[in-house]
Amino acid sequence: MGRRVELETARRLGADAKRAGKRVVLANGCFDLIHVGHVRYLEGAKAAGDLLVVAVNGDRSVAALKGWDRPIMSADERAELVAAMRAVDLVVVFDDETVSSLIETLRPDVHCKGTDYTEQTVPEREEMKRIGGTTKIVGDPKQHSTRDLIERVRERFREP
C-alpha cells in the first residue's frame, strides 16, 4: 500500500531509489471515481519500473479539465483511494493541468499514460525526452471512464 506525501518527499525518495539502481515511474490522473480501468492503468505503470509515484489532480485542475460538476470526491479522498492500491508506492496531489512541473522536479525514468493517449499525443513527452526519460502507454483499451460511470448511475436511478 502506498502513502500520500508532499512533492519534496517524493522527490527525495525518488532520487534515493534512482541511486539504488531502481527505475522511477510517474503516472497521473484525476481518479474521480475509481474503476477497473484505473486499476489496470496503475498496474501497467508499476510494471514499467520499481517505484510508482502517482500524481492526483487537485480539485481545481479536475474542474478545469472535466467541467464545473467535477470532481465528485475531494482530492484528499481520491489520493487516499489511489494510495490504497497495491501497485502504488507514493501519491502526490498537484493543481496544474499537466504534470510538466512534476516531471522537472521528480525526474522520473518513465512517464506512463493510459490508452486514451498515444506516445505522440502525451502533452509532457517533450519534457520526458529533455530529461532523458521515456513515455509509455499502459493499461487496457479505453473502455472505462468516470464520465460513463456517472451516466450509468444517473440512468439507473432516474425517476420514472
C-alpha positions in Angstrom: 0.0 0.0 0.0 1.3 3.4 -0.9 1.3 6.6 1.0 0.5 10.2 0.3 3.5 12.5 0.5 4.4 16.1 -0.3 6.3 16.7 -3.5 9.6 17.3 -1.8 9.4 13.9 -0.1 8.5 12.2 -3.3 11.5 13.9 -5.0 13.8 12.8 -2.2 12.5 9.2 -2.2 12.7 9.0 -6.0 16.3 10.3 -6.0 17.2 7.6 -3.3 15.5 4.9 -5.5 17.5 6.0 -8.6 20.8 6.0 -6.6 19.9 2.4 -5.6 19.6 1.5 -9.3 15.8 1.5 -9.4 13.5 2.9 -12.1 11.1 5.6 -11.0 7.8 5.8 -12.8 5.3 8.7 -12.8 1.6 8.1 -13.6 -1.1 10.8 -13.2 -4.8 11.4 -13.5 -8.0 12.7 -11.8 -9.2 9.3 -10.4 -12.5 10.9 -9.7 -14.5 7.6 -9.3 -12.1 4.6 -9.1 -13.0 2.0 -11.7 -11.3 -1.1 -13.2 -9.6 1.0 -15.9 -7.7 2.9 -13.2 -6.5 -0.3 -11.5 -5.3 -1.7 -14.8 -3.6 1.6 -15.7 -1.7 1.7 -12.4 -0.8 -1.9 -12.5 0.7 -1.4 -16.0 2.6 1.7 -14.8 4.0 -0.3 -11.9 5.2 -3.0 -14.3 7.3 -0.3 -16.1 9.6 0.3 -13.1 10.3 -0.1 -9.4 8.9 2.9 -7.6 5.5 4.2 -8.8 4.6 7.8 -8.0 1.1 8.7 -8.8 0.1 12.4 -9.2 -3.5 13.0 -8.5 -5.1 16.2 -9.9 -6.2 18.6 -7.3 -9.8 19.8 -7.2 -9.2 23.0 -9.2 -7.4 21.2 -12.0 -10.1 18.5 -12.2 -12.8 21.2 -12.6 -10.8 22.9 -15.3 -10.2 19.6 -17.2 -13.6 17.9 -16.6 -16.2 20.7 -16.0 -18.0 22.5 -13.3 -19.6 19.4 -11.8 -16.4 17.6 -11.1 -14.7 16.3 -9.1 -17.2 14.1 -7.3 -14.8 13.4 -4.5 -12.2 15.7 -2.9 -8.5 15.4 -3.8 -7.8 14.1 -0.3 -10.3 11.2 -0.7 -9.1 10.4 -4.2 -5.4 10.4 -3.1 -6.3 8.1 -0.2 -8.0 5.6 -2.5 -5.2 5.6 -5.0 -2.6 5.2 -2.2 -4.5 2.1 -1.1 -3.9 0.3 -4.4 -1.3 -2.5 -4.3 0.7 -1.1 -7.3 1.1 2.4 -5.9 4.1 3.4 -3.8 3.7 7.2 -3.4 0.9 9.7 -4.1 1.2 13.4 -4.6 -1.6 15.9 -5.3 -1.0 18.7 -7.8 -3.1 21.5 -9.2 -1.7 22.0 -12.7 -3.5 20.7 -15.8 -0.3 18.8 -16.8 2.5 17.2 -14.9 5.3 19.1 -16.7 6.5 20.8 -13.5 6.3 17.5 -11.6 8.5 15.8 -14.3 11.0 18.6 -13.8 11.0 18.1 -10.0 10.8 14.3 -9.8 12.8 13.5 -12.9 11.2 10.0 -13.4 12.7 7.4 -15.7 9.3 6.7 -17.2 6.1 8.6 -17.5 3.1 6.4 -18.1 -0.3 7.4 -19.6 -3.4 5.4 -20.4 -4.5 4.1 -23.7 -6.6 7.1 -24.5 -3.2 8.6 -25.5 -0.5 7.6 -27.9 3.1 8.4 -27.2 2.8 11.2 -29.7 -0.2 12.8 -28.0 1.1 12.8 -24.4 1.4 16.5 -23.6 4.6 16.0 -21.4 6.5 13.8 -23.9 9.0 16.6 -24.8 9.8 17.2 -21.1 10.5 13.5 -20.7 12.8 13.5 -23.7 14.6 16.5 -22.4 15.4 14.8 -19.1 16.4 11.6 -20.7 13.3 9.6 -19.8 10.7 7.7 -21.8 6.9 7.9 -22.2 5.0 4.6 -22.2 1.3 3.9 -22.8 -0.1 1.3 -20.4 -3.4 -0.2 -19.3 -6.3 -1.8 -21.1 -8.2 -0.4 -24.0 -10.1 2.8 -23.0 -13.4 1.1 -22.4 -13.9 2.6 -18.9 -14.4 6.2 -17.9 -15.7 8.1 -14.9 -18.0 10.1 -17.2 -19.6 6.9 -18.4 -19.9 5.5 -14.9 -21.6 8.7 -13.7 -24.0 8.5 -16.7 -24.8 4.8 -15.9 -25.7 5.7 -12.3 -27.9 8.6 -13.5 -29.7 6.4 -15.9 -30.2 3.5 -13.4 -31.6 5.8 -10.6 -33.5 8.3 -12.7 -37.1 8.9 -11.6 -39.6 7.0 -13.9 
